[in-house]
């Protein structure tokens, strides 16, 4: 997997590059600001760009805006946005238009190498990944609408779907049979009014419904 890293903190940027190289990923470019990120992605066309939300030149949401541009201009390149802050609105901005090949994680997740690399792999494979902390907060926040009709188990299934787990992964995490998981997933789609389509597209719509509730 070919990776570009955009992070304005030099030590973190270099540490990430070394970490990912050690686990067998190919870091093909690094950048310290949003314009540099766009240049590196244009040149290297990586599988995934890792992007800090707050970057130069303004140190506001330059990284997020660059990530959205990448998704618009380079369909084959996924983006994983990292943030110190728990902001569901940023996740919504990133995922609403083009949720495939996109993810939003808190920087704390970097310390768990297996989780971090798994998120990169899921994004490269075309999935969307949300930080579990965001998912948990959103699930406890809604009190009206279709999401409120979900059972506790269905909320649990939806939260794991939002984190990027497949039905097989759901089955292993919840210690349920594949058939039981499929039933829960179908019920979620039905209660959220998500029409028949490819299974993955419906999963993305379910995750977006969760974000909009936040």
Secondary structure, 3 states (H helix, E strand, C coil): CEEEEECCCHHHHHHHHHHHHHCCCEEEEEECEHHHHHHHHHHHCCCEEEEECCCECCCCCHHHHHHHHHHHHCCCCEEEEEECCCCHHHHHHHHCCCCCCEEEEEHHHHHCHHHHHHHHHHHHCCCEEECHHHHHHHHCCCCCCHHHHCCHHHHHHHHHHHCCCCHHHHHHHHCCCHHHHHHHHHHHHHHCCCCCCCHHHHHHHHHHHHHHHC
